[in-house]
């Protein structure tokens, strides 16, 4: 049930996010350097090291706000790498 809700939330936020989840979007990203994430969320992400946003969304205690911060950071990093 919870996994279905996470999938619904992810697809509702941004359908392009589903494409981002196929790739290893967190490869080489230092979670502690992302502004806007609480210390607790940074620790949780560092401990579990999700490979993509879909896995991050499944973590216990992950908030929609934290997912949006991660999404913005991933998109920003992708733009920097393509430029």
trRosetta pair geometry for C-beta under 8 A, 3 or more apart (Angstrom, degrees):
i j d omega theta_ij theta_ji phi_ij phi_ji
1 4 5.9 -58 -155 33 30 111
1 5 6.7 27 150 -17 64 105
2 5 5.6 -54 -151 36 36 112
2 6 6.4 38 151 -20 68 103
2 58 7.7 104 127 -139 106 76
3 6 5.6 -51 -148 35 33 112
3 7 6.4 35 152 -19 65 104
3 58 6.7 11 -108 -113 76 112
4 7 5.7 -51 -148 36 32 112
4 8 6.4 35 152 -20 64 105
5 8 5.6 -52 -147 36 33 113
5 9 6.3 34 153 -21 65 105
6 9 5.6 -53 -147 35 32 112
6 10 6.3 30 156 -18 66 106
6 54 7.4 104 140 -159 116 68
6 57 4.6 136 -164 132 112 114
6 58 5.5 29 -136 -81 174 68
7 10 5.8 -55 -146 37 30 110
7 11 6.2 20 159 -11 65 109
7 54 7.7 24 -97 -140 69 105
8 11 6.1 -62 -145 43 27 103
8 12 6.0 26 157 -21 65 113
9 12 5.7 -61 -145 38 26 111
9 13 6.3 31 158 -26 65 105
9 57 6.7 177 82 -162 120 133
9 64 6.9 -121 -171 -102 130 101
9 67 7.8 76 136 75 120 171
10 13 5.9 -51 -147 28 28 111
10 14 7.9 -55 177 51 57 66
10 17 5.4 -137 -180 108 87 131
10 18 6.6 114 132 -74 111 74
10 21 7.2 30 177 -47 148 141
10 53 6.9 139 -131 123 120 109
10 54 6.2 13 -102 -102 168 75
10 57 5.7 -83 -65 -55 113 171
10 67 7.8 -117 -97 -175 77 144
11 15 5.9 32 -160 -104 70 65
11 17 7.4 -148 -92 63 34 106
11 18 6.0 26 -97 -55 81 119
13 17 6.0 24 84 -6 104 154
13 64 7.7 -177 -87 -153 127 98
13 67 7.1 -107 -88 122 171 125
13 68 7.2 -146 -155 -86 133 84
13 71 7.2 -147 141 -61 135 166
14 17 4.3 100 80 -26 94 105
14 71 6.8 132 24 -164 141 146
15 18 6.1 -32 -175 10 52 111
16 19 5.5 -44 -168 30 57 113
16 20 6.7 60 137 -21 73 101
17 20 5.2 -51 -152 34 43 117
17 21 6.5 49 151 -28 69 98
17 53 6.0 -82 -172 87 104 150
17 71 6.4 -43 -108 -122 116 122
18 21 5.8 -47 -153 24 34 114
18 22 7.6 44 149 -28 58 94
18 54 7.9 59 -124 -69 54 118
19 22 6.0 -44 -166 14 41 114
19 23 7.9 19 149 -1 64 100
20 23 6.5 -67 -163 42 42 98
20 25 5.3 40 172 -78 92 143
20 52 6.8 161 131 -165 74 109
20 53 5.9 33 108 13 115 126
20 71 7.7 114 82 -132 167 81
20 74 6.3 89 -168 133 138 142
21 25 7.2 -55 -100 -10 32 129
21 52 4.4 118 -145 140 57 137
21 53 5.4 -95 -87 55 87 85
21 54 3.9 60 -144 -20 137 113
21 55 7.9 147 -151 -8 100 72
22 52 7.5 121 20 -117 14 165
23 52 6.8 130 79 -102 47 123
24 27 4.3 57 125 -36 114 115
24 51 5.2 -69 -126 -175 79 94
24 52 6.4 -113 -126 -64 32 90
25 29 7.9 -3 137 -7 61 140
25 51 7.6 98 33 145 68 56
25 52 4.7 85 20 -126 103 74
25 53 6.1 -9 59 -23 150 85
25 74 4.9 12 174 -142 120 133
26 29 5.0 -95 -160 40 61 120
26 31 7.6 8 -158 -71 119 95
26 49 7.3 179 113 -169 140 65
26 50 6.3 100 3 88 154 69
26 51 6.3 -161 39 -164 107 24
26 52 6.6 -154 -4 -85 95 31
26 56 7.7 126 -52 -51 138 123
26 74 7.5 -62 -75 -97 61 110
27 51 7.8 18 -54 -154 81 71
29 33 8.0 -136 179 55 71 106
29 34 7.6 35 168 -56 112 112
29 73 7.3 106 -157 138 139 119
29 74 7.6 -54 -74 -94 160 72
29 77 6.5 -62 -95 -87 115 168
30 33 4.5 58 92 5 105 114
30 34 7.9 -175 98 -26 61 78
31 34 5.9 -44 -165 6 46 115
31 37 7.2 -65 172 77 85 165
31 42 5.3 155 131 -147 104 75
31 45 4.5 -178 -149 105 155 125
31 46 5.3 -148 54 -65 137 81
32 42 5.2 81 -99 -169 61 133
32 46 6.9 25 -47 -66 92 130
34 37 5.0 48 94 -1 106 124
34 42 7.4 179 50 -100 98 100
34 69 6.4 112 155 148 119 108
34 70 7.1 15 -171 -97 161 59
34 73 4.9 -31 -130 -92 113 161
35 69 7.9 -132 94 -161 50 118
36 69 4.2 -165 107 -128 125 133
37 41 4.7 -122 -174 88 96 122
37 42 5.1 118 119 -59 122 86
37 45 7.5 -37 -173 7 152 141
37 66 6.0 71 -122 -135 86 92
37 69 5.6 176 -64 113 80 150
37 70 7.7 62 -79 -61 122 80
38 41 4.6 93 55 7 82 102
38 42 7.0 -144 94 -5 43 86
38 66 7.5 -67 16 -90 90 115
39 42 5.7 -54 -148 36 32 113
39 43 6.3 32 154 -19 65 106
40 43 5.9 -55 -150 36 29 110
40 44 6.4 29 153 -19 64 108
40 61 7.7 -85 141 147 117 140
41 44 5.6 -53 -145 37 33 113
41 45 6.2 30 156 -16 66 107
41 61 7.8 -151 -98 124 75 104
41 62 7.5 95 -133 -118 102 62
41 63 7.6 -74 -93 21 132 99
41 66 4.9 -150 -145 -124 152 141
42 45 5.9 -58 -146 40 28 107
42 46 6.1 27 156 -17 65 109
43 46 5.8 -56 -143 39 29 110
43 47 6.1 31 156 -23 64 109
44 47 5.8 -55 -147 34 27 112
44 48 6.4 -1 164 4 64 112
44 59 6.1 122 154 165 119 142
44 61 6.5 -132 -112 79 165 122
44 62 7.7 -159 118 -75 143 77
45 48 6.4 -68 -138 50 26 92
45 49 7.3 84 164 -81 58 33
45 50 6.8 -67 -143 14 78 96
45 56 6.7 11 -116 -127 102 106
45 59 7.5 -109 -86 -29 63 174
46 49 6.8 15 -165 -64 28 76
48 55 7.9 -165 139 147 117 107
48 59 5.8 172 50 -106 166 122
50 53 7.7 96 122 -95 132 13
50 55 3.5 176 -156 104 107 109
50 56 4.2 -169 63 -63 158 68
50 58 7.7 148 -115 47 134 92
50 59 6.6 -104 -51 -43 131 117
51 55 5.5 75 38 14 72 150
52 55 5.5 98 55 13 66 99
52 56 7.1 -121 109 -4 37 94
53 56 5.2 -54 -144 38 38 115
53 57 6.2 45 155 -27 68 101
53 67 6.7 90 -164 -154 103 91
53 70 6.1 155 -112 118 95 124
53 71 6.3 53 -117 -83 146 80
53 74 6.8 -89 -56 -11 116 162
54 57 5.7 -50 -151 29 31 114
54 58 7.0 28 151 -19 60 105
55 58 5.8 -57 -155 32 37 112
55 59 7.5 54 147 -39 62 89
56 59 5.9 -34 -164 0 41 116
56 62 6.1 140 155 -125 70 150
56 67 6.7 151 113 -109 113 81
56 70 6.0 -129 127 150 164 175
57 62 5.9 -161 -139 105 31 150
57 67 5.8 44 -94 -106 87 132
58 62 7.5 51 55 19 18 142
59 62 4.5 96 69 -39 92 117
62 66 5.8 -123 -162 76 70 129
62 67 6.3 73 161 -55 109 96
63 66 4.6 97 56 5 83 100
63 67 7.1 -144 96 -4 46 85
64 67 5.5 -54 -149 36 35 114
64 68 6.5 36 153 -21 66 103
65 68 5.8 -53 -151 34 32 111
65 69 6.6 34 150 -19 64 102
66 69 5.6 -50 -150 34 36 113
66 70 6.4 36 151 -17 66 104
67 70 5.6 -54 -148 38 33 112
67 71 6.2 37 152 -22 66 106
68 71 5.5 -49 -144 36 33 115
68 72 6.3 35 156 -19 64 103
69 72 5.9 -54 -149 36 29 110
69 73 6.4 27 153 -17 63 108
70 73 5.7 -58 -147 38 31 110
70 74 6.2 30 156 -19 67 107
71 74 5.8 -55 -145 36 29 109
71 75 6.3 26 157 -16 64 107
72 75 5.9 -57 -147 39 29 109
72 76 6.2 29 154 -20 64 110
73 76 5.6 -55 -145 38 30 113
73 77 6.2 31 156 -19 65 107
74 77 5.8 -54 -147 37 29 111
74 78 6.3 31 153 -21 64 107
75 78 5.7 -54 -147 35 31 113
75 79 6.5 32 154 -20 64 104
76 79 5.8 -53 -151 33 31 111
76 80 6.6 32 151 -19 63 104
77 80 5.7 -53 -150 34 34 112
77 81 6.4 29 155 -17 66 107
78 81 5.9 -56 -147 37 31 109
78 82 6.3 23 157 -14 65 110
79 82 6.0 -61 -144 40 29 105
79 83 6.3 32 157 -28 65 109
80 83 6.0 -58 -148 28 28 112
